[in-house]
Amino acid sequence: VNRPPSFDLRGDVAYAEQVGASAPQTLALFASNISLGSAALQEASQALTFHVIPRPGEEEAAASLFTAGPAIDASTGELSFTLRPNHHGNVTFVVYAKDDGGGDDRSAEAEFLFSVLFVNNAPSFSFAVATPLEILEDDPDTHRLLTTAPSAGPGDEPPQGLTFTVWVSSGDPSLFRLGPSLLANGTLELAVAPGRFGSATLSVYLSDDGGTLRGGSDTSATQSVVVQVLPVNDPPSFAVGAPTVVWEAVPPDVGFTTYPDQRENRAPYYPARSFMLLRGGTSVVDPSFALNLTAGSSFEDQALSFSVAILSGDAAMFDAYPTVDNATGALNFSTAASYDA
């Protein structure tokens, strides 16, 4: 008469979640004291098979945690299984052994809890902009979407807090009067310093608060993006010095008026001072006519070019029209020798 087989189990099992590709795992002597039921020769020749099935209601959980197994080798008692990558949780399995002797051929059932323990996966993100990130000089905008899809890891990761770290890893950090900093949603906070242009490289990584227990990772790979602040030409400027006097003052004065010019590379037109003339044939050089010459902001160094326009009066009074030296601001002109006005 066939007797039921029997065995003992080691107990519950705990393995760390597999991060990335998963290989088959084994646990030796998980089942021990394996017996076919009797030492009789006819039972010793029977074949024995272990059945490992999820407890009713836990089939879906088991399918999510394992790609193969768990299974028990009847000859060695070894437990084998392959974990599904990046998944964790608990499943209770029911185990029984069955021989091929017929009749009472099934052992009593035993249970064990298989726990796949959480291992934190590194967070990740992608840049939402092409590199370099181009910003105009003096751009007032301080918020730009820099990254997309910041993630704490695969879908089985529990809710975690995310924090970006960003710094100027090369280039000129003085380009920015605010930031750079990154909000958790990937928005870059950055403001360009007045009048500054050039480039800087920002390095960025993302951290979560999932910890590093069991070899976990809480920090993404560092990525870099170049920020290019493009120059925008500022208008040049100058100041008008003290009045120019040719000999003694004799009215009427000859003067110039202003008119607007909105082109960005032109300075505002200033009212010229009165020039008081006594006679024709006079050459005048005023070295302090235009003062404090600038090309724009202190970071600009373009060449300057003065233009002088006669807007009223008779231009024939000049033998050499008034000019202003582009480098020094000196005023030069001479009056016609035969002109009386």
JODADA-V882011 format. One record per pair of residues at least 6 apart in sequence whose ideal C-beta (glycine too) atoms are under 7 Angstrom apart, sorted by the first residue. I is the first residue (numbers start at 1). J is the second residue. Records with the same first field share a line. If there is no record, write none. Layout:
# JODADA-V882011
I->J / J
This chain:
# JODADA-V882011
1->103
2->37 / 43 / 101 / 102 / 103 / 104 / 105
3->37 / 38 / 43 / 104
4->37 / 104 / 105 / 106 / 107
5->35 / 36 / 37 / 48 / 97 / 99 / 107
6->35 / 107
7->31 / 33 / 34 / 97 / 107
8->32 / 33
9->30 / 31 / 95 / 110 / 112
10->29 / 30
11->112
12->112 / 113
13->27 / 112 / 114
14->115 / 117
15->25 / 83 / 116 / 117
16->117 / 119 / 214
17->86 / 87 / 88 / 116 / 117 / 118 / 119
18->83 / 85
19->85 / 86 / 119 / 121
20->85
21->85
22->82 / 83 / 84 / 85
24->68 / 80 / 82
25->81 / 82 / 83
26->78 / 79 / 80
27->78 / 79
28->78
29->77
30->72 / 77 / 78 / 79
31->50 / 72 / 77
32->77
34->74 / 77
36->43 / 44 / 46 / 48 / 99
37->43
43->101
46->99 / 100 / 101
47->99 / 100
48->74 / 97 / 99
49->74 / 97 / 98
50->72 / 74 / 95 / 97
51->95 / 96 / 98
52->70 / 71 / 72 / 93 / 95
53->93 / 94
54->62 / 91 / 93
55->92 / 93 / 94
58->91 / 92
61->89 / 91
62->91
64->84 / 87 / 89
65->83 / 84 / 87 / 89 / 91 / 116
66->81 / 82 / 83 / 84
67->82 / 84
68->81 / 82
69->80 / 81 / 82
70->79 / 80 / 81 / 93 / 114
71->80
72->79 / 95
83->116
86->121 / 154 / 156
87->116 / 156
88->116 / 117 / 118 / 156
89->116
90->113 / 115
91->114
92->111 / 113
93->111 / 112 / 114
94->109 / 111
95->109 / 110 / 112
96->106 / 107 / 109
97->107
98->105 / 106
99->105
117->214
119->214 / 215 / 216
120->153 / 210 / 211 / 212 / 216 / 217 / 218
121->153 / 154 / 157 / 217
122->153 / 217 / 219 / 220
123->150 / 151 / 152 / 153 / 162 / 206 / 207 / 208 / 220
124->151 / 206 / 220
125->147 / 149 / 150 / 186 / 206 / 220
126->147 / 148 / 149
127->146 / 147 / 223 / 225
128->145 / 146 / 147 / 148 / 186
129->146
131->225 / 226
132->199 / 226 / 227 / 228
133->225 / 226 / 227 / 228
134->228 / 230
135->192 / 227 / 229
136->230 / 232
137->192 / 195 / 196 / 197 / 229 / 230 / 231 / 232
138->192 / 194 / 195 / 232
139->192
142->178 / 189 / 190 / 191
143->187 / 189
144->188 / 190
145->186 / 187
146->182 / 186 / 188
147->186
148->186
150->162 / 184 / 186 / 206
152->160 / 162 / 208 / 210
157->210
160->208 / 209 / 210
161->208 / 209
162->184 / 206 / 208
163->184 / 207
164->182 / 184 / 204 / 206
165->205 / 207
166->180 / 181 / 182 / 202 / 203 / 204
167->203
168->200 / 202
169->201 / 202 / 203 / 224
170->201
171->198 / 199 / 200 / 201
172->198 / 200
173->200
174->193 / 196
175->192 / 193 / 196 / 198 / 200 / 229
176->190 / 191 / 192 / 193
177->191 / 193
178->189 / 190 / 191
179->189 / 190 / 191
180->188 / 189 / 190 / 202
181->189
182->188 / 204
183->189
192->229
195->234 / 297 / 298 / 299
196->229 / 299
197->229 / 230 / 231 / 299
198->229
199->226 / 227 / 228 / 229
200->227
201->224 / 226
202->224 / 225 / 227
203->222 / 224
204->222 / 223
205->219 / 220 / 221 / 222
206->220
207->218 / 219
208->218
210->216 / 218
211->218
212->218
233->264 / 265 / 296
234->296 / 297 / 300
235->264 / 265 / 266 / 267 / 296
236->267 / 294 / 295 / 296 / 304
237->267 / 294
238->267 / 290 / 291 / 292 / 293 / 329
239->291 / 292
240->270 / 273 / 290
241->288 / 289 / 291
242->288
243->273 / 274
244->273 / 275 / 284 / 286 / 289 / 331
245->276
246->275 / 276 / 277 / 278 / 282 / 284
247->278
248->278
249->276
250->276 / 278
253->274 / 276
254->274 / 275 / 277 / 313
255->272 / 274
256->271 / 272 / 311
257->271 / 311 / 312
258->269 / 270 / 271
259->269
261->269
277->335
280->335 / 336 / 337 / 338 / 339 / 340
281->335 / 337
282->334 / 335
283->334
284->333 / 334
285->330 / 332
286->330 / 331
287->328 / 330
289->324 / 329 / 330 / 331
290->324 / 329
291->329
293->304 / 329
295->301 / 302 / 304
304->326
305->326
306->324 / 326
308->322 / 323 / 324
314->341
316->336 / 339
317->335 / 336 / 339 / 341
318->333 / 334 / 335 / 336
319->334 / 335 / 336 / 337
320->333 / 334
321->333
322->331 / 333
323->332
324->331
325->332
